């Protein structure tokens, strides 16, 4: 699954963010972390998403946005993206 595009929006103090990223690494899923505590990254995220995320982690897989550390939803989105290319 290493070719799939996964973006995880985080903050440094979010324990669920760190747990999610550890799980993704253990599952050999490549992802890009976007730390929303960085003003420039937050502004880019707002432009890309069309809103300011109110909670983290927020995982974006393809066009699917998943709030929180929701393994079943993440697995489902990864399978859908893998299937649809």
JOFEN-V237816 format. One line per field, one symbol per residue. phi: phi as a letter, one per 40 degrees, with the letter a starting at -180 (. if undefined). psi: psi as a letter, one per 40 degrees, with the letter a starting at -180 (. if undefined). burial: b if it has 9 or more other C-alpha atoms within 8 Angstrom, else e. A space follows every 50 residues. Layout:
BEGIN
phi=???
psi=???
burial=???
END
This chain:
BEGIN
phi=.ccccbbbcbbccccccccccccccccfbcabcbccccdccccccccccg acdcabcbbbbgbcbbcgcbddccccccccccccg
psi=eeeihhhhhiidehddddddddddddefhiihhhheehddddddddddde ihheiiihhhhbehhhiaggddddddddddddde.
burial=eeebbbbbbbbeebebbebbbeebbeeebbbeebbbbeeebbeebbeeee eeeeebbbbbbeeeebbbbeeeebeebbeebbeee
END
